[in-house]
Structures are given as structure tokens and as C-alpha cells.
Amino acid sequence: MFQTPRSTYPWNEEPRTGWKRYLYAVLAAEISTSTRFFDECVQLSPLPHDGGLLFEALQCPAKRVAASVGQVPDARRTPDRRVALLLNGNFNYLTDVQQDLSNLRPKLSRHTRLFVLMYNPFMSFLYTLASWLGLRHAPRPDVFLSEANLRTVAQLAGFQIVRIRPSVYLPIRVPLVSNLVNRILPIVPLVRRMSLAWVVVLRPIVAEARRPSLSIVVPARNEAGNIDNVVRQIPRLEGTDMELIFVGGKSTDATWQRIQDVVTQPNEGLRTAAFRQPGTGKNDAVRVGFERATGDLVVILDADLSVLPKMLPRFYQAYCQGMADLINGNRLVYPMEAGAMRPLNRIGNILFARTLAWILGLNIGDSLCGTKLLNRQDYHRMVAWRNRFGDFDPFGDFELLFAASELALGVIDVPIRYAARTYGETNIRRFHHGFQLARMMAIGLVRVFLGKVR
């Protein structure tokens, strides 16, 4: 049971040596990549030997300690708040992790996250050796869950693992060496598994109690022949307030005129609006649409109709069932229509998806599908993340996925059949844009992994 004796609350008076401060600073840097964008961080049931160094080093707008599950705020009463719960080593001393997670779950909303610091089971012998040599004053850990066992226990308790990241390879500060080692090794294959600790993020699987409203954002440039079909083909979801937002780019055809025509006509079951794009590029257009959207959820639909509007209910349903927080289209599962994607583009899409999945630890098969659905409040958190991380994605696909990973959002693919466009020409310049995407991938790798350790 998650329970802390009152005599050890809030913190144990252990010696706060320099190496411990460095160790917890490394761990806090990893966890803070997410918690700084949450409303509150609550450390649940600190262990008797916890001296509070990790909690103190964490970055979050508000922090506090809950001695037991009973002191955890009921997130269901404030479902829009993003609360992070910190468990520092608890899973290594619990004899029934599934039961304790099950006891905690009723107090959580779908937006609550558990940040669990665990000892790496592959390195369990080091903890035993350190205890035997008297280098560790804390009790020897009783439980070392493998990744497979952890996934099973989490699933049985109604949770999903968002990510597992290795952390800390050299726990003492050696000038120039420690930071380099702790930054580089997490991205080195095989060696990355030799970390001392894991930072695991869990999300509760919670379905929506009501049908959230939906805003469909359609960026459109030189798509005059598709505008009518966009409105006509969008399914009306029963019991759902729906909004369709066109964002017109700098077209050389009659796209803006056609948009004006359709938004001034009555469209049963669908509110419509149109805005001119002040800048250039799809990402700029999407940002305009998301900022003007009023729905609980926002989804991108490309005006070329290469992803058919009839697929949108699958994205909406996946979110409402609590399967994930960002629903990502995957064009690379089923055979495509003839001419839908050039062979070289397909190869590039596969390489980018696999590389991004490796960097971020996301289970995605297509990183560049234009159709993505997410909560509008999470998008505003992504804006805060972008202001800190950097604004250098001209398309927006990588930006959303990078942010989703760092904000600890659950991500899932929805397979779709990619259709060939029936009007106009693609706006993609494959070599120029491919170079830009590769550049962003490299920048993201450096900033996500190499910029954490302080």
C-alpha cells in the first residue's frame, strides 16, 4: 500500500552529500522536461529513506507531498488540470504494485501522469553489492520489475506506459566527463540499457464521460477543386458539436473564393468559419486554425483529401475511449492508391518515422501523416513547450510529436488508406523539404537528449 509513516514525513534527515545532489539533479532534469508543463507535481508516499533531494530539484509551477493515497487530490473534480504524481523508488519496495495502482486509479483523470523512478533490473546486482559494501544506507530493494512485467502489471491495473527512459550512468560529478556520459549514453544502442535507473511515465486509461466538441482545421492552398468535397464528405457525428475551420493560404487559384462560398451557406450539423493565413507554410496555417478553434478537440484534415474525411470518426473514437491523447494517422500500413505517394517519398517517410520513434520512444509508424487529433488544452501546452524548445518546424508534424513525447501524452496510430489527390498538384518539394526535416530531426535529437543534464 502507498503509505508513509508520520514519523518519516516529510523527509529523512540523510546526509546531503555532493554526489547525491548531482545524482538527483540528473534525474530531475529528465523528469522536469515534462513536469514544468504540468499545473502541479505531487510526490506520493516518500519512502522512509527519501531525503527530498529529487523533489526539491524538480521544476513545476506547484509542488507538494502526499503521505498517502488519501491525501492525493481527486483529479476527477478538476479534469482540466494536469497533475503529475511522483513515485521515487516506491515500485522497488512494493509487494503488490498492481493492487496499489488499482487503489490509486479511481482518483485520477485521463490527464494525470505518474512519474515513476525505478532501479534498472539489469543493474540489480550493483544495488546488492553497494548495500553489502555499506555504500548504500537505504534498505536493499526487494523488487526489480522487468519492462515486460511492468507493462503487464500496468495494463492489469488500467494504466498504459507512455515511455521508459534510461537515466544516470555515472552518478558522481566528474568535471567534463559526467555530463557528457549521462547525455550521450541514453541514445547509444545496447549501452543505453546499462543505466542505473529508469524514469517511467504511466497514464491511466480513462474514457470520456461525455462527447467532447470537435474542431476540424483544414489548411488549404491551391485546392479550389476540393473545397466543396471537404464539406460534403465530413461525417456528422451524432451528439457532437462540430466546427469546420478553413485556413486559406496564398493561393494562385480560386481557393479563397470557394471557401467563402461554402462558409456562407448553411451546413447542417456543422458550424463553419474561414481565416486568411498571415504567414506561409502548412504549420503556420494549422496554428491559425488551432488558435481560432473553440472545440475541446482539434484535428487536422488536409484539403487534398488524401486522407478521406470518413476516417475522422476513428480518430475521434480512439480519443474518447481513452486509448491515447494524440491520435496519429498512419498511411504506411495498407496499400496506397496509385500515385498517392512517390516511391522515394515513401522510403523517406519510413526512415523518418523509425528514427523519430527511436528518439522519442513513441510507438508510431508514420511521423508525417497530416491528420492528427489532440486536446486543445494540450495544444496550448505545446505552445509553451515550443517557446522553450525552439520554433524550427516548417510543417508541424514533428513539432506535435516531439511535444507530445515531452508532455507525456499517449500517442497511438490509426491506420488509413492513403488516397491519390484528384485535383491540383502537391505542395511538397521532396528534396528541399526532406533536407529541412532531416535538419529538424538532428536538432530535436540534440535538444531532447543532450540538453537535459545540468
ChimeraX attribute file (.defattr): number of C-alpha atoms within 10 A of each C-alpha:
attribute: neighborCount
match mode: 1-to-1
recipient: residues
	/A:1	16
	/A:2	22
	/A:3	15
	/A:4	18
	/A:5	13
	/A:6	9
	/A:7	9
	/A:8	16
	/A:9	17
	/A:10	20
	/A:11	16
	/A:12	15
	/A:13	12
	/A:14	12
	/A:15	8
	/A:16	11
	/A:17	8
	/A:18	10
	/A:19	13
	/A:20	17
	/A:21	16
	/A:22	22
	/A:23	19
	/A:24	20
	/A:25	24
	/A:26	26
	/A:27	23
	/A:28	23
	/A:29	20
	/A:30	23
	/A:31	27
	/A:32	20
	/A:33	20
	/A:34	23
	/A:35	29
	/A:36	19
	/A:37	22
	/A:38	21
	/A:39	15
	/A:40	18
	/A:41	26
	/A:42	23
	/A:43	22
	/A:44	24
	/A:45	25
	/A:46	28
	/A:47	24
	/A:48	18
	/A:49	14
	/A:50	20
	/A:51	20
	/A:52	20
	/A:53	17
	/A:54	22
	/A:55	22
	/A:56	13
	/A:57	17
	/A:58	22
	/A:59	20
	/A:60	20
	/A:61	12
	/A:62	13
	/A:63	18
	/A:64	15
	/A:65	20
	/A:66	21
	/A:67	22
	/A:68	17
	/A:69	19
	/A:70	12
	/A:71	12
	/A:72	19
	/A:73	14
	/A:74	15
	/A:75	18
	/A:76	15
	/A:77	11
	/A:78	12
	/A:79	14
	/A:80	15
	/A:81	16
	/A:82	20
	/A:83	25
	/A:84	25
	/A:85	24
	/A:86	26
	/A:87	21
	/A:88	22
	/A:89	18
	/A:90	21
	/A:91	22
	/A:92	19
	/A:93	15
	/A:94	16
	/A:95	12
	/A:96	12
	/A:97	21
	/A:98	19
	/A:99	16
	/A:100	17
	/A:101	20
	/A:102	17
	/A:103	14
	/A:104	19
	/A:105	20
	/A:106	13
	/A:107	16
	/A:108	24
	/A:109	24
	/A:110	21
	/A:111	23
	/A:112	24
	/A:113	26
	/A:114	25
	/A:115	25
	/A:116	20
	/A:117	23
	/A:118	23
	/A:119	25
	/A:120	24
	/A:121	21
	/A:122	15
	/A:123	15
	/A:124	16
	/A:125	11
	/A:126	13
	/A:127	19
	/A:128	16
	/A:129	13
	/A:130	13
	/A:131	16
	/A:132	11
	/A:133	9
	/A:134	10
	/A:135	10
	/A:136	13
	/A:137	10
	/A:138	13
	/A:139	12
	/A:140	16
	/A:141	17
	/A:142	13
	/A:143	18
	/A:144	18
	/A:145	18
	/A:146	12
	/A:147	15
	/A:148	9
	/A:149	11
	/A:150	18
	/A:151	16
	/A:152	15
	/A:153	20
	/A:154	20
	/A:155	15
	/A:156	14
	/A:157	20
	/A:158	16
	/A:159	22
	/A:160	21
	/A:161	19
	/A:162	21
	/A:163	21
	/A:164	19
	/A:165	19
	/A:166	23
	/A:167	30
	/A:168	27
	/A:169	23
	/A:170	18
	/A:171	21
	/A:172	16
	/A:173	15
	/A:174	12
	/A:175	8
	/A:176	8
	/A:177	11
	/A:178	18
	/A:179	23
	/A:180	14
	/A:181	15
	/A:182	24
	/A:183	21
	/A:184	14
	/A:185	21
	/A:186	22
	/A:187	18
	/A:188	9
	/A:189	8
	/A:190	9
	/A:191	11
	/A:192	17
	/A:193	21
	/A:194	17
	/A:195	22
	/A:196	20
	/A:197	21
	/A:198	22
	/A:199	21
	/A:200	20
	/A:201	24
	/A:202	23
	/A:203	27
	/A:204	29
	/A:205	21
	/A:206	20
	/A:207	16
	/A:208	14
	/A:209	8
	/A:210	9
	/A:211	15
	/A:212	18
	/A:213	17
	/A:214	24
	/A:215	27
	/A:216	25
	/A:217	28
	/A:218	26
	/A:219	28
	/A:220	27
	/A:221	27
	/A:222	22
	/A:223	26
	/A:224	21
	/A:225	17
	/A:226	21
	/A:227	23
	/A:228	13
	/A:229	13
	/A:230	20
	/A:231	17
	/A:232	12
	/A:233	12
	/A:234	18
	/A:235	15
	/A:236	15
	/A:237	16
	/A:238	9
	/A:239	11
	/A:240	14
	/A:241	17
	/A:242	22
	/A:243	19
	/A:244	26
	/A:245	25
	/A:246	29
	/A:247	26
	/A:248	25
	/A:249	23
	/A:250	16
	/A:251	13
	/A:252	11
	/A:253	14
	/A:254	13
	/A:255	21
	/A:256	24
	/A:257	12
	/A:258	16
	/A:259	25
	/A:260	16
	/A:261	12
	/A:262	19
	/A:263	17
	/A:264	11
	/A:265	9
	/A:266	10
	/A:267	13
	/A:268	7
	/A:269	15
	/A:270	19
	/A:271	14
	/A:272	20
	/A:273	19
	/A:274	20
	/A:275	18
	/A:276	16
	/A:277	22
	/A:278	13
	/A:279	12
	/A:280	12
	/A:281	17
	/A:282	23
	/A:283	17
	/A:284	19
	/A:285	26
	/A:286	24
	/A:287	18
	/A:288	22
	/A:289	29
	/A:290	21
	/A:291	11
	/A:292	15
	/A:293	21
	/A:294	15
	/A:295	20
	/A:296	17
	/A:297	23
	/A:298	25
	/A:299	29
	/A:300	21
	/A:301	28
	/A:302	22
	/A:303	25
	/A:304	28
	/A:305	21
	/A:306	23
	/A:307	23
	/A:308	19
	/A:309	19
	/A:310	11
	/A:311	17
	/A:312	23
	/A:313	14
	/A:314	15
	/A:315	23
	/A:316	21
	/A:317	15
	/A:318	19
	/A:319	25
	/A:320	18
	/A:321	13
	/A:322	16
	/A:323	19
	/A:324	26
	/A:325	23
	/A:326	25
	/A:327	24
	/A:328	28
	/A:329	28
	/A:330	25
	/A:331	27
	/A:332	17
	/A:333	13
	/A:334	11
	/A:335	12
	/A:336	16
	/A:337	13
	/A:338	10
	/A:339	11
	/A:340	16
	/A:341	19
	/A:342	11
	/A:343	10
	/A:344	10
	/A:345	14
	/A:346	15
	/A:347	11
	/A:348	16
	/A:349	21
	/A:350	16
	/A:351	15
	/A:352	21
	/A:353	21
	/A:354	17
	/A:355	15
	/A:356	23
	/A:357	19
	/A:358	13
	/A:359	18
	/A:360	22
	/A:361	15
	/A:362	21
	/A:363	17
	/A:364	20
	/A:365	25
	/A:366	25
	/A:367	24
	/A:368	22
	/A:369	22
	/A:370	21
	/A:371	26
	/A:372	22
	/A:373	25
	/A:374	25
	/A:375	18
	/A:376	20
	/A:377	16
	/A:378	22
	/A:379	20
	/A:380	13
	/A:381	16
	/A:382	22
	/A:383	17
	/A:384	14
	/A:385	22
	/A:386	17
	/A:387	10
	/A:388	9
	/A:389	16
	/A:390	12
	/A:391	13
	/A:392	16
	/A:393	18
	/A:394	17
	/A:395	19
	/A:396	20
	/A:397	19
	/A:398	21
	/A:399	22
	/A:400	20
	/A:401	24
	/A:402	24
	/A:403	22
	/A:404	24
	/A:405	22
	/A:406	20
	/A:407	21
	/A:408	24
	/A:409	23
	/A:410	26
	/A:411	20
	/A:412	21
	/A:413	20
	/A:414	20
	/A:415	18
	/A:416	21
	/A:417	19
	/A:418	24
	/A:419	19
	/A:420	16
	/A:421	18
	/A:422	12
	/A:423	13
	/A:424	14
	/A:425	10
	/A:426	13
	/A:427	11
	/A:428	10
	/A:429	8
	/A:430	14
	/A:431	11
	/A:432	9
	/A:433	13
	/A:434	16
	/A:435	11
	/A:436	15
	/A:437	21
	/A:438	13
	/A:439	14
	/A:440	18
	/A:441	19
	/A:442	10
	/A:443	13
	/A:444	22
	/A:445	18
	/A:446	14
	/A:447	13
	/A:448	18
	/A:449	18
	/A:450	17
	/A:451	15
	/A:452	20
	/A:453	20
	/A:454	11
